Amino acid sequence: MTLHEQTKRRLLAQLAAPAANNDATQLNNALRMLGKWRSASIQDLLLKQNGTLVQQGPLRGLDFVEASAEGCHVAKLLGTYEQPLHPYIEQAVGAAYATIVNIGCAEGYYAVGLARRLPDSRILAFDSNPRARASCQQLAQKNAVGSRVQIEALFQHADFAALPRHGTLVLCDIEGAERELLDPAKAPALQHLDLIVESHECLVPGVTRTLIERFAATHALTLVQDSGQRHLQAPPPWFLGLSHLDQLLAVWEWRSGPTPWLVMKSRQARTSP
């Protein structure tokens, strides 16, 4: 059964089922399903036209995978993925951190991408999903950085203490579990580390405020909001040939609600001996 046939069958079944909440929720779910289907179709077109090289942004030139471990894929290949964060990724590259810890690395977009940009840095990548870890390992080998990307499973509170206090950046994207993991009361070493955290407000309402309160005394905080707008610096010809709706779907990241970022730079790391 083709993707089109599968989507049509799922869509008809969803619309035929009694609405659990109301008609608007049912239609919104149907729209989201169709959006993902169309995004997958655009992904096929992109792969045929441009292959797996990331086209722009701080990870430009990364030879990525043909399908992401989870979530959107086209935006990653186009290089518009999480675009509001790009200036802070460039700042991290400029800072030349000796150690970068990517908690929730998925298929290795950031872990391997930053390993390419920072050839003298040590990259530690963690993910609880064994398929994601395998994909990350393959991606590291594909981009000739396999010897510098160390891939592990779960990251726990005690692991923060083993990280160097100076020259370490933690990049965290763990689908709402950041509220439990990023707690200086349970992991005091956090006060010495720089962090970039995706705050899954849509999954755990109030988590952003909680993190701000926990780190305000020890870190300089920047809240990075996301309006959902994206910009392609040099759109490829095939992209310009798409309908405006397809152009929007090409850079859509499948987010169901707010996922701001917190960029947190430790004051402790800059003042302690």
N, C-alpha and C positions, 0 to 999 in steps of 0.2 A: 504494500500500500504506500503510495507517495505521500509526501508531506502535505500536499494540497488536499488529498483525500482524507487524511487523518484529521486535519484541521477542520474541514467541512463537517465531518462526522461528529467531532467533539463540539463544534459550534451549534449544530442542530440539536444535539442532545442537551446542551446547556440551556438553550432557548426554550426547549420543550418541557424542561423540568419546572416544577412549581418554584416560584421565586421565594428564596429563603427569607429575604428581608423586604425588598420592594423591587419594582420593575427597573428603577434606575440602577440599582446595584447589579442586577442581572445584565443589563445592557452595558454597563461599565466593564464588567468582567468579559463580556463578549468582545467589546472594543479592544480591550487589552490583549485578548487572545489573537485577534486579527492583526493587531499591531506587531506582535511577536512573529506571526506567520510571515508578514510582509518583510519584516526585518531579516528573517532567515533567507528570503528570496533575494534581497539586496546583497546579503552576505555572499551568496553564490556568485552573483555578478561581480562583486569586488574581487573575490579570489581569482576569477578568470581574468580580470583586467589588470590587477596589481599584485597578485600573489599574497604572501604573508608578511611583507615588510611594512612596518609602521611608517605612515606617510609624513607625519609632522609631530610637533610637540617635543618635550624633553627626552622622550624615548625613541625618537626618530631613528630608523635604521635597524631597530630590533627585528630580527626574523622570528615572527611570532608563530602561534599554532593556527590550525585551520578552524578550530572550534574551542571556545572558552570552557573552562571547567564549570562555570555557572554564570548566569546573567548575560548581558549584551556582549556582542563581539565586534560588530561593524565599527562602532565608535573607537574601539581600541586600535583597530587596524588603520582607521583614518587619522588617529592621533588626537582626536578631540575628547577622549575619555577623561572625565573629571577635570575639565579644562580650568575651572576656577582655582584648582590646586597647582597648576603648572608653575606659576612664579615661585611657589614655595619649594617645589621639587628642584627648580633651577638653583634656588638659594642653597638647598642641601648639597647639590652637586658642587657648587662654589665653595661650600664650607669644607669639602673633602673629608667627611667623617671617616675615621679609621674603621669603625664598625657600624653596620646598618643591620637592624633586626626587623624583619618583615613578618609580623604575626598575622596569620590569615593570608598566606601568600597565594592561594589558589594555584593557577597554572604558572605563576612566576612572572607576571607582567612587570611588576615593580622590582622584584628581587633580581631578575636577570637583566632587566633594562638598566637598573642602576649599577649592576656589576660591569656592564659594558661602559657606562659613563665614568666609573670610578675604578680604574684598573688596580689601584693600590689599596682598595678597601676590602675588608672582610665582610661577607654577606651571610647572615644567618636567616634562613627561611623556615617558617613553621606553619603547618596546617594539619588539622585533625583528620582530614579526608585523605585516605591512602591513594586514591586515584589522582587527586590534585598534586600530591607529593611526587608521584611518578611522572606526571605531566611536567612539573617544574624541573625535575631532574633532566628529562628529555630536552626541555627548552634550553637549559643551561649548557648541555652538551652541544646542541645545535648552534649556539652562539659562541662556542669556544670559551666558556667561562666555568665549565663544570668543576674545575679544581678549586674555584674560589667561592662557590655557593654551597654552603652546608645546609642540608635539608633535614628537619626533624619534625616530630609530631606535635604533641601538646606543649604549650608554654605555660608555666605556672608561676605563682608569686615568687617562689624561692629562686627562680631563674634570673630575676632582675639583679639579684645581688652578685651574680657571677659576671655581669657585664662590666666593662671598663667605665669608670665614672666620667672620664673625659673623652670626647670625640666619639660619642655613641648617639645614634639616632634610632628611635623606635618608630616604625611605621605600622599602625595597627588598624585592621579592618576585620572585625570578628562578629558582625551581624548582631549587635546588641550586647554581646558578652563583655564588652569593654567596661560596663558598669561594675562587673564583678572583678575583672582582672586588674584594672587600673585604679588601684586603691592604695595610696601611700601608707595608710594605717596598717595594711597587711604586707606591703612591699615597700619599706622605707627607702630602698635604693632608687625608687622612681624620682625622688626629689632632685637627683643629680643628672637625670637623663633628659635629652630633648625628645619630643614626641610629635608626631603627626597622626591624629586619630580621626577616623571616620565615625561620627556620632550618629547612631541609627535611631534618630528621634522618631521615625515612623514606626519602629518596632518597639521601642522602649521610651514612651513619652516622659520627658523630664530628665533624660540621661545627660543631655548637654549641660543643663544647669548644675547637675550633680558633679560632673567632671570639672566645670569651672570653679565651683566652690572648693573642690578638693585640691586644686593645683594653683589657685590664685596667690597663695602666700609664697610659693616657691618658684613659680614660673611666670614669664611674660607671655600672655595669652593673646592669640589672634583668632577670632571666630570667622570662618570662611563660609559664607552662605552660597547657595547655588540656585540661580534663577531658572536653570534648565536651558539657557541659551548657549549655542555653540557657534564657532566661526572656523571655517576652513580657509587657511591662508591662500592656498593655490588649488582650488577644486579640480580634480581630474576631469577630462572631457566627458567620460561616461556619467559622472555625477551631475554635471550640468544638463545632461539629457534626461534626467529623472523629473517626474512631476514634483511640484513643491511639497506635496504630502510625503512622497518617498524621500526627498531630501531631509525633511524633518525626522522621519523614522530612521534614516541612516545614522543620525547622531544621537538618537534617543537611547537612554541608558537603562530603560526598563524599571526605573525607580518608582515605587508605589507611594512615596511621600518624602518628606524632608530628610536629608542625610547631610547635614553640615559637617564641616571639618574643624577640628581644633588644632592649631599649630602652637605648640607649647615649648618655649625655650627656657631651660633651667637657669635660674639666677645662681643657684648653688654651684653648678659646674663651672661658672665663670668667676667665682669668688673664693671657693675652697682651695686649699693648698694641694 
